[in-house]
Amino acid sequence: MQNNNATGTGLALDGAAAVTGQAWRDAWRQQVRQHPWMTAGLALSMAAVTLMLISGIADGLTGGGEPLRLATLGGLAGFAATALGALAGIALGRISARMEDSLLGFAAGMMLAASSFSLILPGLAAAKEMTGNGAAGALIVVAGLALGVLLMLGLDRFTPHEHDSTGPCGPGCERIGRVGLFVLAITLHNLPEGMAIGVSFARGELDVGLPLTSAIALQDIPEGLAVVMALRAAGVGAWRAVLMAGASGLMEPLGALFGVGIAGGLAVAYPIGLGLAAGAMIFVVSHEVIPETHRNGHQTPATLGLMAGFAVMMFLDTALG
């Protein structure tokens, strides 16, 4: 009798898993039918990224092991800064919404400046050196920007997540709790930052990678703080919120390894990779961070924070580059 009960329970679990899997597949198919152009854009960007990654692996990540080591250290620095910000959230307890929006504005400004000075400009220089023509080099970087936007737009559309300003979105979002959706949103946010770190070190050049990594690590502190505050507002316990915020920062070293892989193969992959990382970061800033800082009516302090972050990153790029 016990064996029959166990068998019945196992069959029931298998059946439930099959139903759940089918529900997810149906949600994805519906999303594809509703957004064919976004699906095509995501497929194109994923195909390009996959080819670049295969090329990077086949070439042994040009420059030997140094780019890989630097990218790993840079990604870990971003993770550590996120964890530090999360711990600060416990030490500070509560901060005002005005201050939180100002800090996020500061982070947004640093991301925008990093995209401009540490990704796009080096990409343009590398592409021009490779082609001998400024216009052709610019087109290469623009192609990378477009791939980055298509990649993030597709991931945003096809990954279930939630933002306070927009609510739950993505296929199957109703099957995941609010906290899980929020963590997925933060993971999507951290991916382009990690990729940017990895791409910037693809040639083992500290003058490109060091300012960018410093900027990302610095702006990860207020981001980690904001994540903890949001999780605690959603009812998550203090230390569990810290662990979840820190875990979301693990996407940065993983993204860094991915970034150094896609930009370390073909010569053209480096400027394309820089443009891709810049496009992904600018998309996140415009699509998520800036709207989040404005939803509480704190546009002015958030904008001042953005300008301050932009100025700090511009200084870091000049001083460390």
N, C-alpha and C positions, 0 to 999 in steps of 0.2 A: 504493500500500500504506500509506504514512504517513497519507494522508487517511482511509483506511478505519479505521486504528488510532485516529486522533484522533476520528473520528466515533463509534467504538465506546466510547472512553473517556468522551466527552461524554454518550452515552446512559446509560452505567453510572452516572455521577454524578447525572444527572437522576433515574434510577430510585431511587438511594439516597436522594436528597433527598425523593422522593415517599413512599418507605417511612417515612422518619423523620417527615415531616409527618403521615402517617396514624397512626403510633404515638402522636404527641402528641395528635392529635384523639381517638383511642380512649381515652387516659388521662384526658383532660378529660371525655369523655362518661361514663366509668365513675364519676368523681368526682361528677358531677352526679347520676347515678342513686343513688349511695350517700348523698349529703347533699342532698336536695331542699330542706330548710328553710334550710340555709346558702346554697344557691344563690339561693333567693328573697330572702334577706336581703341578699346581695351585690348582686343585681339592683336591689332597692329603693334601697339606699344609692347605688349608681352612678347610678341615674336621678335621684335628688334632687340629688346633687352636680353632675351634668351640667346640670340646669335652673338651678341656682344659678350655675354658671360661665357659661352662656349669658347669663343676666341681667346678671352682672357685666361681661361683655364688651360687651353691648348698651348698658349705661349708661355705658360709658367708664371703669369703675372709679371710682366716686363719689369725689370729692375731687381729681380731676385726676391729674397724674403723681406727686404727692408720696407717696401710699401705695405706689405701685409702686417708687419709688426707695428708700424706707425698707425695704420688704420685701426688696428685692434686697440692700441693704447688710446687713440682719440675717441673711439666709441665707448671705451670703459670710462673715460673722463666725463663724457656726457651722461652715462649711467650714474656715476658717482654724484654728479651735480644734481641730477633729478632726485636721488635719494637724500641728498643734503637739504634740498628744498622741502621734501616731504617731512623730514625731521623738524625743520623750522616751523612747519605747519602745526606740529604738536606743541613746540615751545611757545609759539605766539598765541595759540588758542584760536581766537577769532580776530579777523581783520575786517575792516569796512569794505563794502562792495566797491566804493570809490577807489580805495587803495588797491584792491584786487584788480580792477579794470586798468588802473594806471600801470601796475606791474606787468600785466599781460600786454598792454600797449608798448611798454619798454621791450618786451621779448619780441613783439612783432616788428618793431623798428630794427632790432639787431638782425632778425632773419631777413628782412628786406635789404639791408645794407650788405649783409654777408652774401646774399644772392647776387648783388650788383658787383661789389668790389672783389670778392674772393672766388666767385664762380664764373660770372659772365665775362668780366674783363680778362681773366687768365684764359678762358675758353676762346675768346676772340683773338688774343695774342697767339695762342697755340695753333688755331685754325689758319690764321694769316701766315704764320711761319711755314705751315705745311703746304698751303696752296700757292703762296706768293701773291695772293690777291685778297684785298680787304673785303670786297663784296662777296666773293665765294666763301671766305672764312665766316662772314656774318651769317650766310645762309646755313652753314653747317651748325652753328650754335643755335640758330632759330629752329632748325629741325630738332635739335635736342630739347629745346624749350617746349616745342609742340608735343614731343613724346612724353615729357614729364607731366604736362597738363593732361594728356589723354590717359596716362597711367593712373594718376590720382583721381581724375574724374570717374574713370571706370571702377576703381576700387571703392570710391565713395558711393557709387550707385549700387554696387553688387555686394557690399559688405554691410551686414546689419549693424547699426550703431545708433547713438543718440547724442544730440546736443541740446542744451537748455533752450536755445533760441528756436530750434526747429522741431524738437521732439523726436520720437523714434522714426527711423527710416532704413531702407534696405530690405531685401527679401527675407522673409521669416523673422522679422524683428519682433513680432508678437510672441514668438516662442522663447525669447531670451529676456531675463529680468533686466530692470533698468540699470542696475550696477554693472552687469555684464556688458550691456550696450555701451555704457559710458567708457568702460575699459577698452573696448574695441575701438572707440573713437580716438582715445588717447594713443593707442597703438598705431593707428593710421597716421596720426599727427607726428609721431616720433620716427616713422620710417624714412621720410625724405631727409630728416636731419642726419640720421645715421648714414644714408646714402651719400649725402654731401660731404661728410667727413671722409668716407672711404674714397670717393672720387678725387677729392683734393690731395690725397696722399698717393694717388695711383702712380706717380712718377717719383715718389720719394722726396718731393720738394717741400722743405719746411716753410719756405717763404709763402707758399700757397696754403698749405694745410694748417700751419700753426695759428695764424690769425682766425681762420674759420673755426677751428676746433675750440679756440679760446672763447670766441663769441657764442658758439652754440652751448658750450658748457656754462657760460655765465648766464645766458637767458634760460637755461634749463632749471636754474634755481627758483625763479618766480613761477615757472611752469609747474614744477613739482609741488610748490606751495599751493598753487591754485587747484591742482588735482586733488590734494588732500582736503582742501576746503569744500570742494564740490562733492567729494565722496562722503564727507561727514554730514553735509547738508542733506544727502540722500539717505541718511540713517545708518551709515557704515561706522563701526567702532573706530576709535582713534588709531590704535596700532594696526588693525586690519587695513585701514585706509593707507597708512604709511607703507605697509608691505605691498599693497596693490599698486600704489604710485611708483614705488621702487621697481616693481616687476615690469611696469609699462616702460620704464627706462631701459630695460634689457633689449628693446627693439633697436636701440642706437648702436651697440656693438655688432649686432646681427646685420643691421642695415649697412654699417661701415664695411663689413666683410663683403657684402653684396656689391657695394659701390666700387670698391677697389677691384673686384672681379670684372665688372662690366667695362671699366675704363682702362684696364691693364693689358688689353690685347692689341688690336689693330691701332695704327697711329690715329686714324680718324675717330676711334672710340673715345679718346681722351677729351677732345672739345665737345663731342656729342654728349658724353657723360656729364661734363660740367654744366652744359645747357640743360640736360635732363634734370639734374639735381636742383638747379635754379628754378626751373619751371615748376617742379613739384613743391618746392618751398614757398614760392610766390603764390601758388594755388592755395596752399594751406592757410597762409596769412590772409588772403583776400576772402576765401570761402568760409573760414572758421574763426580765426583769431579776432580780426577786426570787427565782424558782426557781433561776436560775443562781448567785446568790450563796450559796444554801443547800446546793448539791449536794455541797460538799466538807466539810460539817460546821462551817462558820464562821458559823452563824446569829447569834451574839452580836456579833462585830465588824461583820458586815454590817448588823445592825439599828442598832447605834450609829452607823455611817456614814450610814444612812438618816436617822436623827433629826438628825444634824449637817447633812446636806444640806437637810433640811426647814427647819431653823432659819436657815441661811444665806439660802435663798430668801425666807423670810418677812421677814428683815431687808432684803434687796435690794428687795423689793416696797414696803416701807414707806419706805425711804430714797430710792428712785429714782422711785416712783410719784406 
